[in-house]
Amino acid sequence: MTSQNQKGTAQKGHVAATRRMARHYAMQALYQWKMAGASINAIEAEFRVDNDMSNVDLEYFHEILHGVPEHLSDLEATFEPFLVERALTELDPVTEALLRLSTYELKFRIDVPYKVVINESVSLAKKFGAEDSHKFINGVLDKTAAVVRAVEVKANRGD
């Protein structure tokens, strides 16, 4: 591997890590928004002050944190048909935050592969969600991706 390739690989790894942290904090901030009802701007300011954001993609954090509330009804309408015998109102706040965040990424960040979106959400669900919530989230997002990213999913599955 040339040093140029190593540099490119290291940069991709750094971007992935800072995006992972952006999702981590965005999920927590969206959870707080749901539970406390504070303004998104106040929550963002609090997160930036109270957390070490040096390894966080701050633009991505900001985009998700503001994009989800801006497109909330559209996002929920996108994943709600795949909740399988659950009403939107029955979701726990962590699952709700993750589905909103991930559906936002699926719809508005087509630069991020759908598999990355799902894997990151499942990982966060394992860390913060109820037992086995990651399985539920995986199923809902897999079905959501098949609709929102139909061409990408089809190409990936070799159809």
N, C-alpha and C positions, 0 to 999 in steps of 0.2 A: 504494500500500500504506500502510495506517495505521501509526502507530508501534506500536500494540498488535500488529498482525500481524507487524511486523518483529521485535518483542520475542519473540513466540511462535516465529517461524522461527529466531531466534538461539538460543533455548533448546533447540529440537529439535536444532539443529546441535551445540550443546555436549554434549547428552546422547549423541548419536551418536558424537561424538569421544571422550568419556570411556568409553563402552561399548566402542568399538573398542580403546582402550588396555587395558581390563579383559580383553578376549578375548586380546589380544596377550600380556599377562603370564600369564593363566591357561593359555594353550597352553604357554608356556615352563615354567610351574610343573608342569603335568601331565606334560610331557616329563621334567622333573627327577625327579618322583615315580616315574615308570616306570624311569628309568635308575639313580637313586641309592637308591631304596627308603626315603628318609627320610619321616618323618611329614608329613602335610599341614599340620599346625599349624606345624611347624618350617620347612617350605618357605615358607608364607605369611609368617611372621615375617621370614625372610631376605629375601624379595622386598620387603616393606614397608620394611626398613632399607636395602637395597642399591640401590633404584631410586627415582627421582623419581616419586612416586605422586600428585603434586598435580593432575594432569589425568587421573586414573583414577577410574572409578566403583567405589569400594572395596567397596560392598555387592555389586555384580554380580560382581566379582572373587572375593570371599569365597564367594558363592553357588555359582558355577561350580566353584571349586576344591574345595569340600566336597561339592557335589551329585554331581559325576561319580563319585568313589569310592563314595559312598553308594548310588548306583544303577547301579554298573558292570555287573553281569551283565545287567540289564534293557536298558541302553543297547547293549551289544554284541550282545545277542540281537535287537535292533531293526534294526541296520544290517548284521549279518553275512550275512543272506540275499542282500544286494545286492553282495557283494564280487567277484562274477564271477570264477570260476577262481582265487581267492586264498583262502588260509586266514587266519583272524584272526592266527594266529601268524607269518604271513609279512609282515605290515605293518611298515613302518619306524616308529620311535617318533613322528616328527612327524605322519605320516598318522594313526596310531592316536590321538594326542592330539587332533587336529583332528576326527576322526570322533566321538570320545567327547564332546568339548565341544559340537559342533554338534548332535548327537543329543540331548544334554541340553537344549539350547535349544529344539529342535523339540518335545520332549515336555513340558517343564515351563515354558517361557516363551512361552506363546501370545500374549503381548502384542507379541512381536517377529515381524514378518512372516517367513514362511519364506524368501522371496527374500533378505531381509537376512541371515538366518543363513547361507544358501548363499554369497552374495557375500562376506561377511566371511571365511568359511572358505577360499574359493578365493583371496582376496587374501593371507591368511596362508600358504597353501600355496605361492603364487608367491614369497613372501618367504623362507620357511624350509624348504620341502619340496624333495624331489628333483625333477629336471627332469620336467615333465609330470604330476607328482603332482596338480596342481590339476585336471586333466581327470578323473582317477580319482575324486577327492574330489567334484567336481561331479556326476558320474554317480551315485555311491553316495548322496549326499545328496538328489539329485533324486528318486530312487526311494524313499528313506526318507521324504521329505516327502509323497510321494503316498499313503503309507500312514498316517503319523502325523497329517498335516494334510490329509486327503482333502477335506474340505469347502472349506477355504481354497484348495487347489490347483485343485480343480474350478471354483470361482467365478472364480479368476484366469485360467484357461484358457478360460473361457466355455463350458464343457460344460453 
